[in-house]
Amino acid sequence: MASDAKAKLVDFLDRKAFEPVLRADPDRYSESQRAKLEDVKRATESERERFRNYESAEKVYQMYRDDLSSEPAQEVDRELRDLNLPTLKDVREEFEQLAEELGVRH
């Protein structure tokens, strides 16, 4: 059950936050924005792998919350916003609700 909760949280982040960034079409952006897009894609892929490798749903939840206020995550969020792509903060309400439904949120 616990691993099921972790899988649901990670899948949610994949669908709502990570995949839209990773699938963003560079052709939709100006030449000057493409380098920024590649940077945020690399950061997003790294972040996605990090979340997939956490050992529990509780750890996914805790690290999601930590990322909301970390300076490196805030920098990536600013770049994502500049590119009109979703951020972790954009999906916070839904993520928190899902975590609560799964009994993860404290």
Steps between C-alpha positions, in 0.01 A plus 500: 500500500776746590680444171165547324467843666852589392427391143182710492679810627789461256261427213304814585818713491602333175169577330442849636846651541781300341361363172366834369850645540680201354266488200513875429571562134809720448346627175239688705773717652726771374865424441592681823250295702613163367813489715290576806258225395784249474623604846160451661454169319828374647403624847154347468634161391738501796220596736271232361765233555557627852131464585482153342789385717364612836426202721147589612192712439586693814843586361346609167261726690771641726739573213220654292429737789872576541533574128226762519728725701850400389695768315608273211138388448381859510750591228374217279142610575581851376640359177198271457264793551693704240437214258133460602561148629358346820690515828480291815320792665237498227389150598533544876131500588428184301814329631411584861147368446627176350750454783221550753276248320786251508561559871845643441449862595566573866 
